[in-house]
Amino acid sequence: MHQTHKAIGILGGTFDPIHLGHLRMAIELYEALDLAKVHIIPTYQPMYRKQPVATPDQRLAMVKCAIDSESELIADDREIHRQGPTYTIDTLLDMRKEMDDIPLCLLVGIDAFLGFPSWHRWEEILKHAHIIVAHRPHYHLSDTGIVSDLIKERLQHEIAFIHEHLSGGILLRPITALEISATDIRKQIAMGKNPRYLLPDRVYDYIKAHDTYGIKSI
């Protein structure tokens, strides 16, 4: 069935704190894929990694600070409101109820996608969304394994596919590689170093004003 609505991007993460690597990925994919919007969704309680240092409300506030002037980026608080363990499939089902005729595109980095078969109910995800895999230019995937098989089965080469179909496709897109780590940013702040130019000024100002990472001497 062909759709006429532009696809919407979904970028989830702990965003502890949100930084320029996250934001470049969102903007580059928004433009390259001609998306209608990109929803940036902070997780409440990630299941497969260490728990965030900042509270859910602080992480949401930092996302809002980061994208306040970018109308194409939406700070989406649905996982914060839902609380409890955060699973991608639940968020997709929730969004699908609201947007039953709009294609959804899950934006993921290549490292996260390599672990896709370990995601909760991963087999259902492509029934509800496309997956856009952002990778460094000239990155080469393994040609064996579940992820490789999935790409061979689902890979699309035309951007039009994600706008014309509600779900089911995988697109590989090279993006600018900004090697920025939220962990490193927190360490820099703890050591009294200046992390500016790794994250938006307004996010850094928020961190200082709220002493988000427990350091009084930023």
C-alpha positions as CSV (number, residue, x, y, z in Angstrom):
1,M,0.0,0.0,0.0
2,H,1.4,3.4,-1.0
3,Q,1.4,6.3,1.5
4,T,1.4,10.0,0.7
5,H,2.6,11.3,4.2
6,K,6.2,12.1,4.7
7,A,8.0,9.8,7.1
8,I,8.8,10.8,10.7
9,G,12.2,10.0,12.2
10,I,12.6,8.7,15.8
11,L,15.9,9.1,17.7
12,G,15.9,7.5,21.1
13,G,18.7,7.5,23.7
14,T,19.6,8.3,27.3
15,F,20.9,11.7,26.2
16,D,23.0,12.0,29.4
17,P,23.7,14.7,28.2
18,I,22.5,15.2,24.6
19,H,25.5,16.4,22.5
20,L,26.4,17.5,19.0
21,G,26.9,13.9,17.7
22,H,23.2,13.2,18.5
23,L,22.1,16.4,16.9
24,R,24.2,16.2,13.7
25,M,22.8,12.7,13.2
26,A,19.2,13.9,13.6
27,I,19.7,16.9,11.3
28,E,21.7,15.1,8.6
29,L,19.1,12.3,8.4
30,Y,16.2,14.7,8.5
31,E,17.7,16.5,5.4
32,A,19.0,13.5,3.5
33,L,15.8,11.5,3.9
34,D,13.4,14.5,3.5
35,L,11.7,13.6,6.8
36,A,8.7,15.6,8.1
37,K,10.1,15.8,11.6
38,V,12.5,13.9,13.9
39,H,11.2,13.1,17.4
40,I,14.0,13.0,19.9
41,I,12.9,10.6,22.7
42,P,14.8,10.3,26.0
43,T,14.5,6.9,27.6
44,Y,13.2,6.7,31.1
45,Q,15.0,3.6,32.2
46,P,17.3,1.9,29.6
47,M,17.4,-1.8,29.8
48,Y,20.7,-2.7,28.3
49,R,23.1,-0.2,29.7
50,K,24.1,1.6,32.9
51,Q,21.5,3.9,34.3
52,P,21.8,7.6,33.5
53,V,23.4,10.0,35.9
54,A,20.9,12.8,35.3
55,T,17.3,12.3,36.2
56,P,14.7,11.7,33.4
57,D,13.3,15.2,33.9
58,Q,16.8,16.7,33.6
59,R,17.6,14.8,30.5
60,L,14.3,15.8,28.9
61,A,15.0,19.5,29.9
62,M,18.5,19.3,28.2
63,V,16.9,17.9,25.0
64,K,14.5,20.8,25.0
65,C,17.4,23.3,25.6
66,A,19.3,21.7,22.7
67,I,16.6,21.8,20.1
68,D,14.6,24.9,21.1
69,S,15.4,26.8,17.9
70,E,15.1,23.8,15.5
71,S,11.4,23.4,14.5
72,E,12.1,20.2,12.6
73,L,13.2,18.5,15.8
74,I,10.6,17.5,18.5
75,A,11.4,16.8,22.2
76,D,9.1,13.8,22.8
77,D,8.5,13.0,26.4
78,R,6.3,9.8,25.9
79,E,8.9,7.4,27.5
80,I,9.5,9.8,30.4
81,H,5.8,9.9,31.1
82,R,5.3,6.2,30.6
83,Q,8.1,5.4,33.1
84,G,9.3,1.9,33.9
85,P,11.6,-0.1,31.6
86,T,12.0,1.5,28.1
87,Y,11.5,-0.8,25.1
88,T,11.6,0.5,21.5
89,I,8.7,-1.8,20.5
90,D,6.4,-0.2,23.1
91,T,7.2,3.3,21.8
92,L,6.6,2.3,18.2
93,L,3.2,0.8,19.1
94,D,2.3,3.9,21.0
95,M,3.3,6.2,18.1
96,R,1.5,3.9,15.6
97,K,-1.8,4.5,17.5
98,E,-1.4,8.2,17.1
99,M,0.0,8.1,13.5
100,D,-1.6,5.1,11.9
101,D,-1.0,6.4,8.3
102,I,2.4,8.0,8.7
103,P,5.6,6.0,8.0
104,L,7.9,5.8,11.0
105,C,11.7,5.6,10.8
106,L,13.8,4.4,13.6
107,L,17.2,6.2,13.4
108,V,20.0,4.1,14.9
109,G,23.8,4.1,14.8
110,I,25.6,1.2,13.3
111,D,26.9,-0.1,16.7
112,A,23.4,-0.2,18.1
113,F,22.1,-1.9,15.0
114,L,24.7,-4.7,15.2
115,G,23.0,-5.6,18.5
116,F,19.5,-5.5,17.1
117,P,18.8,-9.2,17.5
118,S,19.1,-8.8,21.3
119,W,16.5,-6.1,21.4
120,H,13.2,-6.8,23.1
121,R,10.7,-8.3,20.6
122,W,13.0,-7.2,17.8
123,E,11.2,-9.3,15.2
124,E,8.2,-7.1,15.5
125,I,10.0,-3.8,15.1
126,L,10.1,-3.8,11.3
127,K,6.4,-4.4,11.2
128,H,5.9,-1.0,12.6
129,A,8.8,1.1,11.3
130,H,11.6,1.4,8.9
131,I,15.2,1.3,10.3
132,I,17.7,3.9,9.1
133,V,21.2,2.8,10.0
134,A,23.6,5.7,10.3
135,H,27.3,4.8,9.7
136,R,30.6,6.3,9.0
137,P,31.5,6.7,5.4
138,H,33.1,3.5,3.9
139,Y,31.9,1.4,6.8
140,H,31.7,-2.3,5.9
141,L,29.2,-4.6,7.6
142,S,29.9,-8.3,8.1
143,D,28.2,-10.4,5.4
144,T,27.2,-13.2,7.8
145,G,24.8,-13.4,10.7
146,I,21.3,-12.3,11.6
147,V,21.9,-8.6,10.9
148,S,23.5,-9.4,7.6
149,D,20.6,-11.6,6.6
150,L,18.1,-9.0,7.7
151,I,19.8,-6.3,5.5
152,K,19.9,-8.7,2.5
153,E,16.2,-9.3,2.9
154,R,15.1,-5.7,3.7
155,L,17.6,-3.3,2.3
156,Q,16.2,-0.4,0.2
157,H,18.1,1.9,-2.0
158,E,15.5,4.4,-2.9
159,I,14.5,7.1,-0.3
160,A,11.0,7.1,-1.7
161,F,10.4,3.7,-0.2
162,I,10.3,5.0,3.4
163,H,7.7,7.6,2.4
164,E,5.5,5.3,0.3
165,H,5.4,2.4,2.8
166,L,4.6,2.5,6.5
167,S,7.3,0.1,7.6
168,G,9.6,-2.8,6.7
169,G,12.6,-1.2,5.0
170,I,16.2,-0.8,6.1
171,L,18.3,2.0,4.7
172,L,22.0,2.5,5.3
173,R,23.1,6.1,5.3
174,P,26.6,7.5,5.8
175,I,26.8,10.5,8.1
176,T,29.5,12.8,9.5
177,A,31.4,10.9,12.1
178,L,31.5,13.0,15.3
179,E,33.3,10.9,17.9
180,I,31.7,12.5,20.9
181,S,30.9,10.6,24.0
182,A,28.4,11.6,26.7
183,T,30.6,9.7,29.2
184,D,33.6,11.7,28.2
185,I,31.6,14.9,28.5
186,R,30.6,14.0,32.1
187,K,34.2,13.2,32.9
188,Q,35.4,16.5,31.5
189,I,32.9,18.4,33.6
190,A,33.9,16.4,36.7
191,M,37.5,17.3,36.2
192,G,36.7,21.0,35.8
193,K,37.4,21.0,32.1
194,N,35.4,23.0,29.5
195,P,33.2,20.7,27.3
196,R,32.0,23.6,25.1
197,Y,31.7,22.8,21.4
198,L,30.9,19.2,22.2
199,L,27.4,20.0,23.2
200,P,25.1,23.0,22.6
201,D,25.9,26.1,24.7
202,R,22.4,26.1,26.2
203,V,22.8,22.5,27.4
204,Y,26.2,23.3,29.0
205,D,24.6,26.4,30.6
206,Y,21.8,24.2,32.0
207,I,24.3,21.7,33.4
208,K,26.1,24.5,35.2
209,A,23.0,26.2,36.4
210,H,21.5,23.0,37.8
211,D,24.8,21.3,38.8
212,T,23.4,18.3,36.9
213,Y,26.4,16.1,37.3
214,G,27.1,16.9,40.9
215,I,30.0,19.2,40.4
216,K,30.0,22.6,42.1
217,S,33.0,24.0,40.4
218,I,32.2,23.8,36.7
